[in-house]
Amino acid sequence: MIVRILGEGQFDLDDAEVTRLNELDESLVAAVEAGDEDAFRRDLAAVLDEVRTRGRSVPADYLGPSELVLPHEGATIEEVRALLSDEGLIPNA
């Protein structure tokens, strides 16, 4: 799965990692819904760190689509709230 972190780049992430991302996403969604800034920052960083550490950087000249787009690390709760779907940021596998 190709995952884009806005303003940072794309990462190729094994489909098996999506389960872990969904777990992190659930916590992030709960923080957004509660308006808990500290939990939001922690959980957003955890999602992005998971992609960065488990994924492989995609070359800058790759022209294919991203299957998943994540906000940048400095995103606000309001920006992330606008990106949420019924399944959170990360669709359930």
C-alpha positions as CSV (number, residue, x, y, z in Angstrom):
1,M,0.0,0.0,0.0
2,I,1.4,3.4,-0.9
3,V,0.9,5.9,1.9
4,R,1.5,9.6,1.5
5,I,2.3,11.8,4.5
6,L,1.4,15.3,3.4
7,G,4.4,17.5,2.9
8,E,6.8,14.7,3.5
9,G,6.5,12.0,0.8
10,Q,5.3,8.5,0.1
11,F,6.0,5.2,1.7
12,D,5.4,1.7,0.6
13,L,3.8,-0.2,3.5
14,D,3.1,-3.9,3.6
15,D,-0.6,-4.7,3.8
16,A,0.0,-6.6,7.0
17,E,0.9,-3.4,8.7
18,V,-2.5,-1.9,8.1
19,T,-4.0,-3.8,11.1
20,R,-1.5,-2.0,13.4
21,L,-2.3,1.3,11.7
22,N,-6.0,0.7,12.3
23,E,-5.4,0.2,16.0
24,L,-3.5,3.5,16.2
25,D,-6.1,5.2,14.1
26,E,-8.9,4.2,16.6
27,S,-7.0,6.0,19.4
28,L,-6.4,9.0,17.2
29,V,-10.1,9.3,16.3
30,A,-11.0,9.1,19.9
31,A,-8.6,11.9,20.8
32,V,-10.0,14.1,18.0
33,E,-13.6,13.4,19.0
34,A,-12.8,14.2,22.6
35,G,-10.8,17.4,21.6
36,D,-7.9,16.1,23.7
37,E,-4.9,18.0,22.3
38,D,-2.2,16.0,24.2
39,A,-3.6,12.6,23.1
40,F,-4.2,13.9,19.6
41,R,-0.5,14.9,19.3
42,R,0.7,11.6,20.7
43,D,-1.6,9.5,18.6
44,L,-0.9,11.4,15.3
45,A,2.8,11.1,15.9
46,A,2.4,7.3,16.6
47,V,0.5,6.8,13.3
48,L,3.1,8.8,11.3
49,D,6.0,7.1,13.0
50,E,4.6,3.7,12.2
51,V,4.4,4.5,8.5
52,R,8.0,6.0,8.6
53,T,9.5,3.0,10.4
54,R,7.6,0.2,8.8
55,G,7.3,1.7,5.3
56,R,10.0,2.1,2.6
57,S,10.4,5.5,1.1
58,V,9.0,5.7,-2.5
59,P,11.3,7.4,-5.0
60,A,10.4,11.0,-5.6
61,D,9.9,10.3,-9.3
62,Y,7.2,7.7,-8.6
63,L,4.0,8.9,-10.4
64,G,1.5,6.3,-9.1
65,P,-1.4,7.1,-6.8
66,S,-1.4,7.0,-3.0
67,E,-3.9,4.6,-1.5
68,L,-3.9,6.4,1.8
69,V,-3.2,10.1,2.5
70,L,-2.2,11.1,6.1
71,P,-2.0,14.6,7.5
72,H,1.4,16.2,8.3
73,E,2.7,16.1,11.8
74,G,1.8,19.7,12.5
75,A,-1.8,19.3,11.5
76,T,-4.4,20.7,13.9
77,I,-7.3,18.7,15.4
78,E,-9.7,20.6,13.1
79,E,-7.7,19.7,10.0
80,V,-7.6,16.1,10.9
81,R,-11.3,16.1,11.8
82,A,-12.1,17.3,8.3
83,L,-10.1,14.4,6.9
84,L,-11.9,11.7,8.9
85,S,-14.4,9.3,7.3
86,D,-16.7,6.9,9.0
87,E,-13.6,4.6,9.3
88,G,-11.2,7.2,10.6
89,L,-8.1,8.2,8.6
90,I,-7.3,4.6,7.7
91,P,-9.9,2.4,6.1
92,N,-10.5,-0.9,7.8
93,A,-8.9,-3.8,5.9
